[in-house]
Amino acid sequence: KLDHGLIAIPDLVQERMLFVFLLEWFNFPEVPIQEEVLELIGTLSKHPSGAQMLREVGAVEFLTQLSPNVNPRLRTIVDGIFDQLFHLPEALPSCPPTTSYEPHSVPSTFIFFLFLYPAVSTSVRCLKFSVFPWLSLNTTDRHILSSNESSLRSDNHNLVRTTCELLRDVIMQDFPAEIFLQRPSTVQSLLSLLGLNVDGDVSYLTFQALACLEQLCRNLRSRLRFYRDPSFCSAKQDPVSQNSSISYPQEVRATQHSGVSSPEEISTRPSVVGRPGQRVRGDGQDGDAASSSGSSSQRGAPPRPAQQSPLPQPHPELPPEMEAEDSLELQLQQWSLARFAVEAVEHALPLIRTGEKSLKVFQRVLELLAEAHGLLGDSIAPEVWDEHSLTAIELREKLQACIETLGDVICYYHGMTSSEQPESSLIHHRMVFTGTAIFTIRLLQTLLPVEKAGDNLPESTVAAIFLVCLDSSFSVAYPLIHESAVAYLEQACFERYSLYRRVSRVSHCMEATCTFLKDTQAEGDKNWHELLELADQGIDAFLYHQHLPLVKECVHTGSYLWKFAQASPLLQSESQKIFLKLLSHPLSPVKAETYSCTLSILKECLGVQNVAKPATSICSGVNFLLHSRVLYEISMFGLQDQAREVSAAAKDLLLYLLKGRLMMTAASWSRFNEALYPVIPILQSYASTEDALGNCILLISEASAEKGDEVCSLTARLRAALRLLLLNKIFLFFFFFFFFFKQVESVNKLYNILTSETVDLVLRRSAAEQLTIVLMDCLLEPSICMLRKLVFADPSLRHSLAQQTSLLIMLLIVYKMCYLIISHRYNLPFQAPSHHAVSPYCSVLPPYSDLLSLKPAWEALQITWNTAWHSGIDGLLEHLRGFRSDTRVQFHGELVLSESQVVVLRISNLKSGLHDCVHKVRDASSHSTVTFAMTRMHLYLLADRLALKSTAQSNKNILQTLSWHNAVERFLMVRPACRQDERLLVDIVSFLNTFFKQNQSELDHQDLKWLLELLLNQVFLNKPQICEVLSGPFASELSLRLLQCLRLSDAPCFYGLPSLERTLRTMAHVTALPGWSTHTPNMEPNTLCLKYLSGLLEVISSFYVDLGGNSMSFMGKGVTKNAVICLLHLSHEMMKESINEDWISLWSLGREQRTDGQSAAQLGLAWLIPLWVDRDPEVRCASLAVGAALSSLERGCVALSESCQNISGGLWATVLNILLERQECSMVRREAAFILQNLLVMPMPANAEEAKECAWQSPCVHDEDSGLCLVGLPALQALLYHCQFFESVGQMVKSCYMGRHAFTLSPPPPPANVTQGTASTRPEHCQPLFSLDRNVFFPPVFSNLRLLLFLYAIGQSDTDSSDSALTHESHPGGMTEPSAIVTPHLLLAVCGLLDNLLAVTRHSLLLTLSFSPLTLLFLPQVLSSVYYVQSLCKLLQSAAIHSEDMPFHREIFKPLLNNLISILTLSVADLDAQAQGAMLNTWADVLMLLATLLRRNQAAVGPSVGVALGKRWQRFSGDTHIHTPKCVTKGGDKQMEREGRKKQKTGEIDSCVERMKHIYAELHLESVKTGKSAHRRKVRRAVATELRLVAVLMALWPWFLLDDLTMTAALELLCVYTANCTVACSALCSSSSSGSSGSVQAVLPKTAVTNSLMHGVMKLASQVAPDNSSIHSLAFSLLANLAISRDCRGVLLKSNFLQHFLSLPMPKACGRSGSPAAEPLFLWLKLLLNVSFGEDGQQMILRLRGALELLVGLAQSKHSSSKPTILLILHNICFCSANKPKVLANDKAVELLISCLGSSSSEIRTIGASALWALLHNNQKVTAFIQWHLVII
């Protein structure tokens, strides 16, 4: 159809499924017409839309995998398709101009950009991060970059040099680092400079390029941290960026309502009076201040029209200085981060070889490589080695090329260090080898998984790693790097790895050799097991060390261990194995030495010189020889060894032993005979009359039994004699007939009986058995053997014997019988002895020639031997210091180190190398010597950084142990006099910078104090901490010098930008220290601050205000940012140090003159407002922080308000818009919240009448339609309502970020609510790059402005599953608005704002709090920051204070309590001081909140608090037993119950309970003591009262109610505390205790009078008591103690508690005292008795209606065990004059008392008489009445 024109290609390319089907064509098992299908795809790919569609459906990856599987002809077609897919069209018709903010679709070629930079696409996994968000540039910035790029390509070297300096000092400080990757021309020029050589040496321009690239790498890493910081994560678009990889197109951005005015009234940015002049070069030296548009002006330029609002809107006008640039095409040409890092490494590596003559070059190269290494780790994923995408393939090839180059460098420099060269060259080569090796291994660790090393490491790199593994000095200095190198070698080349393992084993054996030799020579007890093991290992290494003294020590060790009868058999066995191993060693020198040493010991022990000594003291030394295995080895193999010295020594050994009878003890000689018996047959082969040994052997057989010194038994002697017959034919026949033919006749007879058929079968069987016995005779076998040897040796004897018939018949009989026996029993009638041809103890030598011939391996063994020989590297180095002296070599000459090895060893050892550097610096006589030494020291520190060494093992730590200060000091004290002096000073300062930045520790302050003392030229500063030193004279002096360096000017074109940039950066660091202005001897702090303020405002005026405040240029942004940061620090310093109350006015800029001569209005703080909406979020944050600092004072609020008069809505609307802008980063919004919080402190009129009299007319809202104007509180409420403040706050809480400090920059998963069938409203390239990673931490950027303490998340919502740092809120019409994440520190600022709002709006805000989404703040997922918890607690506390009826919903309040209380269980043991302080303050806030809630509404809040506390702590019983409270299972969810049982952490309440138990135990112990302890008890009660024990118990009372055991302990404590102590009793009945300390009183809550602790006790006592309730009993006991106090009796009266006595159930008359009713009655009577001790108490009892009758009735009841108590109560009542009439009026009472007189109990008679006496006292009228009763009785 295409060929005939029936359809057109533009129509086909719109059919997506057509491309899918065409590609799937190749998935069939059989694929016909492949060429036609590929040609059709190629035709369609020529159309741009067709190419785009193919890329979208994945044609690139599909064809990549298809191409290797088709024939070469079709592969050409596939390559053509690839060309079309990756072809850039000449024009991009679908891409609108980037200067428009109108919605647009994604251009067709943008998918190619996605493929090249796959961090935006999830299909390519080889990159962790690809490209930064796109930043557009204005005309000026583009011109600056273009001008510098042209200068870098110039032939004028001086221009190139100055351009590099400008780049490094100015442009890279102003421009974001990603600009240079997005427009890589500058980077390409710098990389080309790395290859610039002059006469084969590195050009000085190369140093400049290296410095620029290193600076760029650092800036890129800083930008990565910035984008990873959640606090600065923003969804705002760059003002002119359309295609940023994390920005969003305009069609998905909902309109951001300002909440104050309409969009028509709002312009892009605020502006202040100034000029829009632009800088061209930016160096401040060329004087060309004219912009490309030709606009320029001076300080007095007319102001621009007043602007309205500082907030960017969806469709603003582009700033006039911005001109269109082809942003999309530039993005297609930008470099990814990975590409830049790889290119930097690739271009820097050749400099290592090129700069062979200069160690400084290598230092600079290694510094660049170290920075690039970090970027590689951040950007490239390990999947790069497996992925088949073009990006991965290209990166893989480049990485392999770099790794191969590194391998070549390592091999080259290792070879150079092995050759004899000058010492300086050797040092240079060794330092390069070490640094390159460390970088190579670290690069592999970062990028290449170990298991993939075999497939991806080039051969040269494998060889280099092998050399690194063999380098023993390197392994000692950098063990972790060496370990990693070994792991890579094992995977890459097993053959080399096996060789390395052999070298390692040999090295270990050589170390064992030296250790054995030293330990054996050491005095004291020895570990013989370990020594024997070391000796065995040392013997295995004889091939390499050839140290023969080892043999002597081994032999002597064996001799010593065999001396003692009680010696360990195991030790003797192991030592014998070693001795036999030496006797049979394959090396003749070893064997000869062994025999020689053994013979020496033998002569020493059995020599004639010992004839006078006791045998027992000398012969034990030869016990190790008196063993059959040893004698067998010597006799069998030693005597016949080819080496003359061995055989001679063996013969002497045996001879000494055989002749040593007289020198041995009987036991030793017997042992020797036993050992000798098995080897006699061998020795008899040497029997002879010609030498001494032969004669001794003959004597063994001739010894007679009668002499008593026979060596062998009769049988042995007979065998010996028979063997000797072989040596002499004369005795042959004698032997034969005597031993053999004597039995022939018997054998014949037995044989005849056996074969006879007439003989009885029983006899024949007996004959066979006897014949078997005869044949099995041990004499038959040797007889036949000897006969056989004789006939073989003597032909004449053979012919003679052949004629003897009887002999032949006998031999036949023997043969036949042997045959029969063998055939029937499978066993020979005898066993012939045999001997080994080779010693069974001889070891086989492993292959060793390759190790000896391989130079790196042999050098490693040399280093190992020398190090071990000298007991470590320190001993070796001390020995080598006298290397050229005539020191005698004590080991083999081949192991002696060469000159080059000595140098390498000295510099490879870190301590020795650094000591050498310090020595060279101290004694240097030229600049080059100092430079070379300082470079070495710098490289040592740099190696630490690459190797990730710990502080304790770092080179810096080693250097701090050396005296390096004096060596460096002289170069810092002298002013440079020439160019070389300046360069040397730069090197030293660079070293010091590295020294103080790396591996920071507590030891640094000593070095820093030395440096500060040197710089300040003062005496030693006796201050212990770094911060204290810096905050002193140095900081102030440095601040003065920096002020002098500021060099203010009238216009930016006259500033020296490099100097200004450096000065402001340093100022930002110095002013960050508190009190930096207070130590100037000649200037007041206030004066210094004013000078700083004047200078910084001048800088801001020149670089920001005078440029219009709205310049989009990056040039000068570094100046602006640092100046604003300095101003922020300055504002805090002035608040503390300023003596001028109106210092806020000093922050205003002066008046500006109009061109017409009229005076313009004073700018005030108007210069600050444009900074709030700057392009840089860090500038926005810092400038808002300045506003927050200034607004902390009333004058600052007024000044800020006046500066925003020209903005619609004023200051309030401006700051509210910033706070509520959802696309803004959290740090910026946080500072806006602080400003609003400060504004709310200002006195705000509540109505129009107050507004007339109030000077603060803010906020003010004016409605132009109605003419209504609101001021003060009504205006604030209108603002909050209009901008939906509380709804926005609720949305903040929903999107709160709960991760750690940083997140990765990998693409997030697609949103869960987007299905495959739904078209996304956002193009793929606009997906955010961020995904949360809770395990990654990077130091936050701009940390001096936001000191936050993050903890582990206390609790996290189960529904929070968002993985994206940028949230997207749905809006009508299917749009989604991107929102920046909200961090906890933003919420803490919002809490402070709400707290102030609550104070201002009172009940209106409380109502909003109850029903607005702000209640989401109470959910647990926001408890990740303790600072936020503090703010939340304070807010809730304020809310509770302002309203007692504040509603707490159960579903909100319950989880809030659980999480607040869980904070109290966190451990602070492992936190630093600052973190502990923050946590303790948080605990105080939590406890204060809980106390406030309980105090305000205990009935509603108390149970919930008690349940929450019960879930978090376990209850204590006694000392150790733990009970789980019942309330846990009754209330609350089971999850929290499991959490409570799981953690069991100790919190504040636990410690309080423990303290109370301790106090109780002490008081109880003291209460039972008598005598002197009375005063001690009084003192301790006073202390308890002083510490407000009662108040503590009152605060914990709700918790006590939950657990009976805890309540019991508390009541017992109170009983002991109140016993006989009126002060303690009064404390329990009052709401507060007098005399308490202020600090404690400030923390403990104050309780209302109606809520005293005594009320709680009375409530316990009034409850119905269960059986045997200890709590009920203790409550009454405590009340009985309290009743002694008048105050407590008053509480009993007012509470009507005693009324409960009248309702008591009475015990039955027949009841026993132990009945349930008897126990409460007894408790009540005890209480009433104590009450009756006071007159007021006596009256209280009788006021109880019916109490007297009840008491009398109880006393008269039968079996009443309480009668004495009741009578005592009545007795006490009678003592009150007011009660006497009432008692007398009760006849039963009087009768009861009178009846007591007749009781049999003297106690009752006494009580009755005393009571009657009391009634009679001063009451004459009652005398007759009582007498009458007595008469009746």
Salt bridges, closest charged atoms under 4 A:
GLU35 OE1 - ARG73 NH1 2.48
GLU56 OE1 - ARG16 NH1 3.34
GLU165 OE2 - ARG161 NH1 3.07
ASP169 OD1 - ARG168 NE 3.91
ASP169 OD2 - ARG1062 NH1 3.51
GLU178 OE2 - ARG223 NH2 2.77
GLU214 OE2 - ARG218 NH1 2.71
ASP229 OD2 - ARG1346 NH2 2.30
ASP238 OD2 - ARG1175 NH2 2.69
GLU325 OE1 - ARG142 NH1 3.68
GLU325 OE2 - ARG183 NH2 2.88
GLU343 OE1 - HIS347 ND1 3.51
GLU343 OE2 - LYS398 NZ 3.36
GLU346 OE1 - LYS398 NZ 3.27
GLU356 OE2 - HIS429 NE2 3.74
GLU367 OE2 - HIS938 NE2 3.48
GLU371 OE2 - ARG945 NH2 2.66
ASP378 OD2 - ARG221 NH2 3.63
ASP378 OD1 - ARG228 NH1 3.97
ASP386 OD2 - LYS452 NZ 2.35
GLU423 OE2 - ARG906 NH2 2.35
GLU459 OE2 - ARG496 NH1 2.77
ASP471 OD2 - ARG430 NH1 2.59
ASP536 OD1 - LYS581 NZ 3.05
ASP540 OD1 - LYS581 NZ 2.83
GLU574 OE2 - LYS577 NZ 3.86
ASP641 OD2 - LYS591 NZ 2.87
ASP691 OD2 - LYS651 NZ 3.97
GLU745 OE2 - LYS749 NZ 3.57
ASP794 OD2 - LYS729 NZ 3.14
ASP850 OD2 - ARG502 NH1 2.69
GLU899 OE1 - ARG884 NH2 3.23
ASP916 OD2 - LYS920 NZ 3.69
ASP916 OD2 - ARG936 NH1 2.83
ASP923 OD2 - HIS919 NE2 3.11
ASP923 OD1 - ARG922 NE 3.92
ASP981 OD1 - HIS927 NE2 2.40
GLU982 OE1 - ARG979 NH1 3.54
ASP987 OD1 - LYS360 NZ 3.08
ASP1004 OD2 - LYS956 NZ 2.86
ASP1007 OD1 - HIS965 NE2 2.68
GLU1037 OE2 - ARG1041 NE 3.14
GLU1098 OE2 - ARG299 NH1 3.24
ASP1106 OD2 - ARG275 NH1 3.52
ASP1106 OD2 - ARG299 NE 3.20
ASP1142 OD1 - ARG1195 NE 3.72
GLU1152 OE2 - ARG299 NH2 3.92
ASP1174 OD1 - LYS1117 NZ 2.95
GLU1178 OE1 - LYS1121 NZ 3.30
GLU1221 OE2 - LYS236 NZ 3.83
GLU1224 OE2 - LYS236 NZ 3.45
GLU1224 OE1 - ARG1180 NH2 2.90
GLU1231 OE2 - ARG1230 NH1 3.16
GLU1249 OE2 - LYS1252 NZ 3.80
GLU1369 OE1 - ARG1222 NH1 2.35
GLU1377 OE1 - HIS1371 NE2 2.75
ASP1533 OD1 - LYS1511 NZ 3.78
GLU1537 OE2 - ARG1541 NH1 2.40
GLU1562 OE2 - HIS1558 NE2 2.83
GLU1562 OE1 - ARG1580 NH1 3.42
GLU1566 OE2 - ARG1576 NH1 3.67
GLU1566 OE2 - ARG1580 NH1 3.50
ASP1736 OD2 - ARG1686 NH1 3.89
ASP1736 OD1 - ARG1689 NE 2.92
